[in-house]
């Protein structure tokens, strides 16, 4: 999940429902983050999509 500066951080609520595997609070952006900060959003999506050490052989998260 990527949050812009105008979003209310809701991590504790998200963690109640499911394990959070990726969380980013970006320094800029708001309700329309992909349109307002496309590079930041794309970088975050790319980081989420990369297999990490916890994912083993590249399985989905």
N, C-alpha and C positions, 0 to 999 in steps of 0.2 A: 504494500500500500504506500502510495506517495501522497504526502500532504503539503499543500502550499501554506504560506504564512498566514493567510486569512482563515484557514480551516481550523476548526476546534479539534484538538488532539483527543481522540477517542480510543487510544490503544487499550486502556484497561477494559473497556467494553468489548472490543474486538477479541481480546484474549480470553474473555469469558466463554465465547462461542466456539472458538477454534484456535489451534496453535498458530501463532504469527511467525512466519518464516522469513519475512522481509518487511522492513518498516523504514521509511525515509521521510524525514521532515525537511523539505526544501526551503532554501532561503528566500525564494520569491515565488509568486504565482498565487492563484486563488481557486475559485470554483471551476474555472475553465482552464485548468493547468496545462493540458496538451496544446491548447491554442495560445495561451499566454507565455509559456516557457517551453517551447517544443524541444530544445536541446536538453534541458534538465530532465524533462519527462522521458525522452528517448534514452538518455544515459541510465536512468533508473530502471526502465523496462529491460534494457540490455543487461544490467547488473543482476536483475532478478532472474533472467533467462539463463544465465551462465550456471553450469553445474558447479556447486560448491563441494568442499571436502565432505560435508555431511550427507550429500546425495549419492555417494557411492559411484556407480558407473554412469552417471548422467541421467538418472531417472527423473520423472516429473516431481515437482514439489507440491 
